Each structure stands twice: as C-alpha cells, then as structure tokens.
Amino acid sequence: MVYLELMTKGITMPGLDAIDAALLKELKENARENIASLSKKLGIPRTTVHYRIKKLVEEGIIEKFTVKPNYKKLDLGTTAFILARYEPDSGMSQKEVARRVASLDGVYEVHIISGEWDILIKVRAPNAEEVGRIVVDKLREIKGIGQTVTMVSFVTVKEEL
C-alpha cells in the first residue's frame, strides 16, 4: 500500500499521521514483521520505516513489542472477569489493594474503575473450578477486597494486546 493510498483510505489515529498510523496497525498485526517487508507493504523507504519505528518507541507510543499466546494451548482457556468492591476501612489504599491483586498468579489485568464496583480483574485459568480457587483462596484473602462478582467468558469475539 503506497503512501497516497494510506491518505485516501483514511487510516488515521489521533496524534499520528497516516504513515505512523499504518505502521502501528501493521506492527499490531505482526510485531515481528521486518523492516523490508513493512517498507514494501507501505510503499515507503526502509530508512523511513526504521526511523518512524524508532520515533514511535522514543515517544512512548510503542511501549514494547510482545507476543499474543494461544491460551487454550497453554491450558488457560477459561477467562473470567471479576468485579470487586474496595473496603476503605482496611487501612490500605485502593491502589495498594489493586497492586496486591495484580501480583496473584492467574491475574492478567487489574483496573480501578468508576461506578458501583471499584476494581475490575481479568483472570485466566484451565477451568471454572480453578477460577473459583483464585477468587476464594487468593483474591478474597487480600485485605481491602470486599464483595466480588465473577463472570466467566463463554466466547472471546475480540481481544487486542
């Protein structure tokens, strides 16, 4: 895809020009793609691709290059989301409670959220029984965690890194 095509297809992201947006899109699809291949796909010189990637890293737009594992093949095919209430009388800050939750094995994401619940937690496990063990034996033992609600995902339609 040449630069003019990028402009006409409207590949944009706030704060990025069309080249950086297209480059970021390609790298999200395959972070291992080499510079020569990216140059050919985007229709821009290899030196430009190299410079743009370096700039995106230096500016913090690209934080790291990573992989997306197949969790089913790793026997972690069950994903669950847990809503938790923070207990302010625990003597711990909400951020400290969230950090302790984040350190648990099986926990992949922790978000402090607004609304009726205070913390959103994403866990992965081999099965629902193991999700239950994470909740009952680990999560609920953390000082500052109150009531929880666990929702097991049936199907993942979209998941990005």
C-alpha positions, 0 to 999 in steps of 0.5 A, a space after each residue: 500500500 503506497 503512501 497516497 493510498 494510506 491518505 485516501 483510505 483514511 487510516 488515521 489515529 489521533 496524534 499520528 499521521 497516516 504513515 505512523 498510523 499504518 505502521 502501528 496497525 501493521 506492527 499490531 498485526 505482526 510485531 515481528 514483521 521486518 523492516 523490508 517487508 513493512 517498507 514494501 507493504 507501505 510503499 515507503 523507504 526502509 530508512 523511513 520505516 526504521 526511523 518512524 519505528 524508532 520515533 514511535 518507541 522514543 515517544 512512548 507510543 510503542 511501549 514494547 513489542 510482545 507476543 499474543 499466546 494461544 491460551 487454550 494451548 497453554 491450558 488457560 482457556 477459561 477467562 473470567 472477569 471479576 468485579 470487586 468492591 474496595 473496603 476503605 476501612 482496611 487501612 490500605 489504599 485502593 491502589 495498594 489493594 489493586 497492586 496486591 491483586 495484580 501480583 496473584 498468579 492467574 491475574 492478567 489485568 487489574 483496573 480501578 474503575 468508576 461506578 458501583 464496583 471499584 476494581 475490575 480483574 481479568 483472570 485466566 485459568 484451565 477451568 471454572 473450578 480453578 477460577 473459583 480457587 483464585 477468587 476464594 483462596 487468593 483474591 478474597 484473602 487480600 485485605 481491602 477486597 470486599 464483595 466480588 462478582 465473577 463472570 466467566 467468558 463463554 466466547 472471546 469475539 475480540 481481544 487486542 494486546 
